Every structure is written in C-alpha cells, then in structure tokens.
Amino acid sequence: MPILSVNIGRSEVSLLAFNSIDDFKVYNYPYVINDPSFLKELIKTASKELKIPTLAKYDLLVCGFPEIPDIGMEAKLAMTLDKVSASIKEFFPVFVSNFSILTASSFLSAAKLEYVDVTLSDFFPNLSIYPYLVPNDSLEQFTLDNFVRFFPNELIANNINVPMVFSGDRFGYMFNNDPLSYMLIFDLVKTLGVYELRVDSNNILANLAMIARYDDKYSNILAEYKFESLGVLINAEGTVEGLIETEDGTRQLFEVKNEQLFVVPLALGRNRIVLKNAQLGTIEKTVLGGTLGLIVDTRPKNNPEIYNATYIEKQLNIWANSVKEVITSL
C-alpha cells in the first residue's frame, strides 16, 4: 500500500507521497497552524498537488515536535521528531529551525535577546507568533540564524563517524543555496575534527525515517537516498597544511593560517587528502567531492568568548565570498 508521510515542523509542513524508492513526490508548505481543521485541509490540498487520487488508499504517517499534532485524521504511525531522530543510524541528523536544534541525542530551543538587531525589533516578536514569516533577504536570514549559530559546541558534534545531514525548516523552504546558508552549517559544527556534510534541501529526512520505521521492507531507504553532499569540513585550530590528490593524478598543496575559512572544490570522484595540524595531528583520508568540496575552518568557533556576532561581522564578506567563488564556479 502506498504511504503518505507528514512532518509538521515549526514553520513548515513537509509531505512525502511514497510508492517506492524510485517513485515518490515531495510537497513542502511554508505555513503551520496547529489546528486540526487547518492541517486536515492542508493534507487534502497537498494530496491534490501530489496527484493522490484517493487519500484513503494511502497509509498515513505523522511526525511532530514536541508533541504529535492532531490532524483530524487517523494515522497508521505517529511519532515525535526526537524519537524519529534517535532511530536514524545511517547519519547524524541535525534538524534546525529558527530558534531550535534537535539531533539524535539532544535538543535546545532558546532565543538570546542580545542577538536581536534593533532594526528587526518588530520582526522577531512577530515571528514567535507567526512562525511562517519569511525573511526578506539573506542578510535578514543571517541575523535570524544568530539565534542558533552560537548554541553550545557539544550540541552538534562529538566523535561522529557517519555523515552529518542538516535538515528541518531552515534547510527546507528557507534554504536557497546562498553562501550565508552554507556558512550557518559550518558555524554550527564547532568541535575539532573531520566531518562529512550533507544537506536535506527537500526536508525529506524525517519522512524517510518514518517510512523506514513503519515498514521493514524499506529499512534501508535512508542508506539508498542521495542527500546533497556538500563535502568535507575540517575543524582545526592553528595552521593547517594540506595536500589534495585527485584520481587523475593532479596534486594541490595548500596552507590555511589560523582564523581563516578556506574552501576549495574537489573533483566528483575519489580524492586523497593529507592534512597536518598541531591539534589534529596528521590525517590521511579518501573523500568524495561535493557541492563545495573541502572546507578548512580554523576560526575559533569553539570559544564563545571570541566567536560571537561582532567577530563574525568583521570578516563576514571575506568568508562569504570564499564560499560564493566555489558556488559560482560550478
């Protein structure tokens, strides 16, 4: 029987009409009111957009947080997002919304008023009441991102051995592949180490995990789905010396000084990288290329006394341009 999985976020509803790994459709709606009649009508409207002839023929799955919203319809499976996230073993999931981050092992929602720009003093209170409001431009979104950008280091990463997938409302409707959105991902990962980064721009991760949980036939669906690969992030302190060697034998040496963000494209095939750093030691890995490639970040992100909004604003254009150069070269 086909499946309709619905993930109800803070400011976005994501629906997945699923027949098989090769036959599915996604519909995201950037507006949420936790009222059963609204959600029921939204699902019916989305069903038309997804060309579902008869909704009753689909097994309905529902996900929400911190509780499962009443959608005015009976679901075959209903789970809170924290339980869905904890069930994901193939990746380290990071669900991000305007004021919160939820991972497989932690959750934090907060809004420090010190990050409120006086020019946006009306926008942010309205956002708490009307979470579906969308910033007018990327800089306004960047300021909004500051509410989660400086969350504690340990919230995101700690000895992760699987790829990280960034998902949730922030990387669904509000994600437009601009440099400042990519920088939010870099800024959220503060712990020293090497990380493979992926982004879920369809906000489909929770729905896929629901389907895997609901039907054993699709238990490998997350491993089979191709999330967009951004590349490999090297978080380090101090100078990083490196070598990149591609499959066709080309070699590139580089050196990244302290407090810099260095982004270099990588070929789509397998790339050998060798890195030397006082904190990380010598690292040799074979990595695949991605949208951005290799990101070497030596900024003091794990020091909240230094790494704050004022620090970022001083170098923002330089860092954003380094990302933009890679994006525009694709």
C-alpha positions in Angstrom: 0.0 0.0 0.0 1.4 3.5 -0.8 2.4 5.8 2.1 1.8 9.5 2.8 4.2 10.7 5.5 3.7 14.2 7.0 6.3 16.0 9.1 4.8 19.1 10.8 7.5 21.5 11.8 7.5 24.9 13.5 7.1 26.8 10.3 6.9 24.2 7.5 4.8 21.1 6.7 6.6 18.5 4.6 4.7 15.8 2.9 6.1 12.7 1.1 3.8 10.6 -1.1 5.8 7.3 -1.4 5.3 4.3 -3.6 8.9 3.1 -3.8 12.4 4.5 -3.6 12.2 5.2 -7.3 8.6 6.6 -7.2 7.8 9.4 -4.7 6.8 13.0 -4.7 7.6 15.8 -2.2 5.4 18.7 -1.2 6.5 21.4 1.3 4.2 24.1 2.6 5.8 27.1 4.5 2.9 27.7 6.8 1.8 26.0 10.0 -1.2 26.4 12.3 -1.6 23.6 14.8 -5.3 23.4 14.3 -6.8 20.0 13.3 -9.1 21.5 10.7 -6.3 23.5 9.1 -3.9 20.6 9.0 -6.6 18.2 7.7 -7.4 20.7 4.8 -3.7 21.2 4.1 -3.2 17.4 3.7 -6.2 17.3 1.4 -4.8 20.2 -0.7 -1.4 18.7 -0.8 -2.9 15.4 -1.9 -4.2 17.2 -5.0 -0.9 18.7 -5.7 0.8 15.3 -5.3 -1.9 13.8 -7.6 -3.1 11.3 -5.0 -6.4 10.1 -6.4 -7.8 8.7 -3.1 -6.2 9.6 0.2 -7.9 6.6 1.9 -5.8 4.3 -0.1 -2.6 5.7 1.5 -1.1 4.7 4.9 -0.8 8.0 6.8 2.2 8.6 9.0 2.6 11.7 11.1 5.6 13.3 12.8 5.8 16.5 15.0 7.6 18.1 17.9 7.4 18.5 20.9 4.2 16.6 20.5 2.3 15.0 17.7 -0.3 17.5 16.4 -3.9 16.5 16.0 -4.5 16.4 12.2 -8.2 15.4 12.4 -7.3 12.1 10.7 -6.2 8.7 11.9 -2.6 7.8 11.3 -1.1 4.4 11.0 2.1 5.6 12.8 2.6 8.8 14.8 5.9 9.7 16.4 7.6 12.8 17.8 10.6 14.1 16.0 13.1 13.3 18.8 12.2 9.6 18.6 12.4 9.7 14.8 15.8 11.3 15.0 17.1 8.7 17.5 16.1 5.9 15.2 18.4 7.2 12.4 21.7 5.3 12.4 23.0 5.9 8.9 23.6 9.6 9.6 23.9 12.1 12.4 20.8 14.2 11.8 20.6 17.9 12.7 17.2 19.4 12.5 17.3 23.2 12.5 14.5 25.8 12.8 14.6 29.5 13.7 15.2 29.0 17.4 16.0 25.4 18.0 18.3 22.5 17.1 17.4 18.8 17.5 19.8 16.0 17.0 19.7 12.2 17.6 20.9 12.8 21.2 20.0 16.4 22.2 17.6 19.3 21.8 17.8 23.0 22.6 15.5 25.9 21.9 16.4 29.4 23.0 16.5 33.0 21.9 19.0 35.3 23.4 17.8 38.9 23.1 21.4 40.2 22.7 21.2 38.9 19.1 18.2 41.0 18.2 19.1 43.7 15.7 17.2 46.9 16.8 16.1 47.4 13.2 14.4 44.0 13.3 12.8 44.5 16.8 9.3 44.1 15.3 10.1 41.2 13.1 11.3 38.8 15.8 8.4 39.1 18.2 6.0 38.7 15.3 8.0 35.6 14.2 7.3 33.9 17.6 3.6 34.4 17.0 3.6 33.9 13.2 6.4 31.4 12.6 5.6 31.2 8.9 7.0 34.7 8.3 9.9 34.6 5.8 12.9 37.0 5.9 13.1 39.4 3.0 16.7 38.7 2.1 19.7 36.6 3.0 21.2 39.1 5.4 18.0 39.2 7.4 18.0 35.5 7.5 21.7 35.6 8.6 20.7 37.7 11.6 17.9 35.3 12.4 20.3 32.4 12.2 22.3 34.0 15.0 19.8 32.7 17.5 21.1 29.1 16.8 24.5 29.9 15.5 26.1 30.3 18.9 24.5 27.3 20.6 26.9 25.1 22.7 29.6 23.2 20.9 28.6 19.8 22.2 25.0 20.1 20.8 26.1 19.2 17.3 29.2 17.1 17.1 31.2 14.7 19.3 33.2 11.9 17.7 30.8 11.5 14.7 31.7 8.6 12.4 28.9 8.9 10.0 27.9 11.8 7.6 26.0 14.7 9.1 22.7 15.6 7.4 21.3 19.1 8.0 17.5 19.1 7.7 14.4 20.8 9.2 12.6 24.0 8.5 15.8 26.1 8.0 17.0 23.8 5.2 13.7 23.3 3.5 11.8 26.2 2.2 14.2 28.8 3.7 17.3 27.2 2.1 18.3 28.8 -1.2 21.9 27.7 -1.7 23.3 31.1 -0.8 26.7 31.4 0.9 25.2 32.6 4.2 23.1 29.4 4.4 26.2 27.2 3.9 28.1 29.3 6.5 25.4 28.5 9.1 26.2 24.8 8.6 30.0 25.5 9.1 29.3 27.7 12.2 27.1 25.1 13.8 29.8 22.4 13.8 32.3 23.7 16.3 34.1 20.6 17.7 37.5 19.9 16.3 37.6 17.1 13.8 36.7 15.9 10.3 33.1 15.8 9.2 31.3 14.8 6.0 28.5 17.3 5.4 25.2 16.7 3.6 22.1 18.9 3.3 18.4 17.9 3.0 17.0 20.8 0.9 13.8 18.9 0.4 13.2 18.5 4.2 12.6 14.8 3.5 14.8 13.1 6.1 12.2 12.8 8.9 9.6 11.4 6.5 12.0 8.8 5.1 12.9 7.8 8.6 9.2 7.4 9.4 8.8 5.1 6.4 11.8 3.0 7.4 10.3 2.6 10.9 6.9 1.8 9.6 7.7 -0.8 7.0 10.6 -3.2 7.3 10.7 -3.5 3.5 12.1 0.0 3.4 14.6 -0.4 6.3 17.5 0.6 4.0 15.8 3.6 2.5 18.0 6.2 4.2 21.1 4.5 3.0 19.8 4.4 -0.5 18.6 8.0 -0.7 21.1 10.5 -2.1 21.2 13.6 0.0 23.2 16.5 -1.5 26.8 16.1 -0.5 28.5 19.4 0.5 31.9 18.0 1.0 34.3 17.5 4.0 34.7 20.0 6.8 38.0 20.2 8.7 37.6 22.0 12.0 41.0 22.9 13.4 42.9 25.4 15.5 46.1 27.0 14.2 47.7 26.4 10.8 46.6 23.5 8.6 49.0 22.3 5.8 47.4 20.0 3.2 47.7 18.1 0.0 44.9 17.2 -2.4 45.4 14.4 -4.9 42.7 13.6 -7.4 42.0 10.3 -9.3 43.6 11.6 -12.4 46.9 12.4 -10.6 46.6 16.2 -10.2 48.0 17.5 -6.9 47.5 20.7 -5.0 49.3 21.9 -1.9 47.8 24.5 0.4 48.3 26.2 3.7 45.5 27.7 5.9 46.5 30.1 8.6 44.7 30.5 11.9 41.3 32.2 11.9 40.5 31.6 8.3 37.8 29.8 6.2 39.3 28.1 3.1 37.0 26.4 0.6 38.4 24.5 -2.4 36.4 22.5 -5.0 37.0 18.7 -5.1 36.6 16.5 -8.2 33.4 14.4 -8.1 35.5 11.2 -7.9 37.6 9.9 -5.0 40.2 12.4 -3.7 43.1 11.7 -1.4 43.7 14.4 1.2 46.6 14.6 3.6 46.4 17.2 6.4 48.8 18.3 9.2 47.8 20.3 12.2 49.1 20.8 15.7 45.7 19.9 17.3 44.5 17.2 14.9 47.9 15.7 14.0 48.4 14.1 10.6 45.2 13.0 8.8 45.0 11.0 5.6 41.6 10.2 4.1 40.0 9.4 0.8 36.9 11.6 0.3 34.3 12.2 -2.4 33.7 15.6 -4.0 30.6 17.6 -3.3 28.8 20.9 -3.9 31.5 22.8 -2.0 34.4 20.3 -1.8 37.0 20.7 1.0 36.2 23.2 3.8 39.1 24.0 6.1 37.9 26.1 9.0 40.4 27.4 11.5 38.2 30.1 13.1 37.8 29.9 16.9 34.2 28.6 16.8 34.5 26.6 20.0 35.4 29.7 22.0 32.2 31.6 22.8 34.2 34.5 24.3 35.8 35.2 20.9 33.4 33.7 18.4 30.3 35.9 18.6 28.2 38.1 16.3 30.7 41.0 16.4 33.6 38.8 15.5 31.7 37.3 12.5 30.5 40.7 11.2 34.1 41.9 10.8 35.1 39.1 8.4 31.7 38.1 7.0 32.2 39.4 3.5 35.5 37.7 3.1 34.2 34.3 4.3 31.0 34.6 2.3 33.0 35.4 -0.9 35.2 32.4 -0.4 32.1 30.2 -0.5 30.5 32.2 -3.3 33.5 31.7 -5.6 33.1 28.0 -5.3 29.3 28.1 -5.9 29.6 30.3 -9.0 32.4 28.1 -10.5 30.1 25.1 -10.6 
